[in-house]
Amino acid sequence: MIKLIRNQKGFTLVELLIVIGITGIISVVAAMSVSQVFTGTIFSNNQNTAINQVRNAVYRISRDAQSANPSSIDVATNFLSLERLEWESGNWTSHAITYTYTLEEKELRRSYDGSTPGILIAQYIEPASHCTWNTTETILTVTITAQVGDETETRTFEVKPRPDAPE
């Protein structure tokens, strides 16, 4: 038979169970932290993408609408159509190029003189996005909504053609 040696050193079953329990708790906390980082990153990326797509659309539409001939702004066809003005010899003159914004399959595209398919301005744009033109006050109101994943960004802005532009 095996002889038991007194004062033999080792771990008891209780000590091992306590260590396993503490290790389990630390592992769960670490896994939850990693999960939060990944979830937060996805949320943040989707929100930033939606914001940037709306900003792209706002920038391009504002720029074109400010230089537009007010009588050429049309919100009935497509998404928006307008004729840009150019500054020549101290006067605004109507330029021959007509810019058309179309919204199809969540993509906002800008074309000129009927070119297709047009330049991609923004993606993830919701069909609820729209433009209205107030002919009395000559103000273009645009509402743009972008949705990426579960994150949505909506902006409404107004653009008034330059005051010295011909009407």
Secondary structure as UniProt FT lines:
FT   TURN            6..7
FT   HELIX           13..66
FT   HELIX           70..72
FT   STRAND          80..88
FT   TURN            89..90
FT   STRAND          91..104
FT   TURN            105..106
FT   STRAND          107..112
FT   TURN            113..114
FT   STRAND          119..123
FT   TURN            127..128
FT   STRAND          130..134
FT   TURN            135..138
FT   STRAND          139..148
FT   TURN            149..150
FT   STRAND          151..159
FT   TURN            163..164
//
